[in-house]
Amino acid sequence: MNNELNELHAGLNAAHDLLRPGGLCVAITFHSLEDRIVKRHFHSIDIDAKLNMSLTDRLRDPSLTHSADYMQQIMKARWEPVSRSIITPTDAEISANPRARSAKLRAAWKLLD
């Protein structure tokens, strides 16, 4: 295995480090695992967090320690998604290129550091 998912995670972190505030990061994914990583980055959800945990759920989880640093970390967003929804290919695009059927495009602006 070539470690694609970890490389995607590292690439998104590198993009955040290299982009200026207000810079746009765009990612196209073809598999659900890839899309989940991109979505979690762009919506400022910890990669290791349980699925679908809201901010309230994270604050109520008794297994978490709630230091001031932790609170700042959860409250600080690194990206602002361009849209809440994803962009998928149209029927015409899928007819022209059947491999495009699973493609999903997400984009987000880098927020101030």
N, C-alpha and C positions, 0 to 999 in steps of 0.2 A: 504494500500500500504506500502511496506517495504523500500521505499526510495533508491532503487537500484542505480539509476543514480547518485544521490548525493554521495552515498557511493563509486561508481566507481571513481568519480571526486576526492574525498578525498583520496582514495587509490592510485591514480596516483600521487597526491601531496606528499603523505607519501613515496611512492617509490622513488620519486626524492630526498626527504630529507634523506632517508636512504642509497641510493646507493652512492658508491664512484664515483668520476669522471671516466668515461670510463666504468662504469657498464652498463649492458644490461637489459632493461625492455622489457618484452614480454607480450602481451595481446591477448587473444582470445575472440572475441565477436560473438554473435549470433543474434543480432538485430541492425537495422540501428541507433537507438538512442545511443546505447552503442558504436557502431563503430565511430559515429561522435565525441563523447567525447574523445575517445582514439586518433583519428586522430588529433583533435584540440590540444590536449596536446603534441603529438609527433611532430607536425609541428609548435608549438609555436604560436597558434592562440588563442586569448582570448575567453573563453567559451561564454561570453556575446556579443561578436562582431557579426555584421551582417554576414550572410553566404557569402562565396566567396569574402570577401573584401581583395584585395591585399594590400601590404604595401603602395603603392601610393594612393589607395582609402582611407585608414585610415588617411594618412597625409592630404588629401584634404577635409575630412569631416569637414564642418564648425562648427558642433556641438561639436567638440572635442577641448579641450584646449591643446596647444602644449608646455607644460613646458619641461624643460630639463629632468626631471624625467620621464615624459611620453615618450619622445623620446627614452630614454635609455631602457625603458620597452619594447617598440615595436621592437627595434633593437636587443634585447638580446634573443637569442634562448636558451632554457633550454635542449633540446634534439636534437639529430641528427638521423633522421630515417635511419634504415639499408637499406631500399629500398623505392622508391617512390610508388611502387605498393604493393598491399596487397597479402598475400598468401591465396589461397582458396583451398578447397579439390579437388582432382582429381575425375574423373568419377568413377574410381575403388573404391576410398574411399567412395564416395556417395552411390555406389551400396552396399557396405558392411555395411554402416551405413547411412541410409537415413536422419537421424537428422543432419548429418554433412553438409548438403547442404548449410546452411546459415552461416556456420562458416567463420570467417575472422581472420587472424593472422597478427598482426603488431608488429614490434620491433624497439627500438630506443636506442642509446647510450646516457648516461648522459654526458652532456658537463661540462666543468669546471664551478664552482660557480662564 
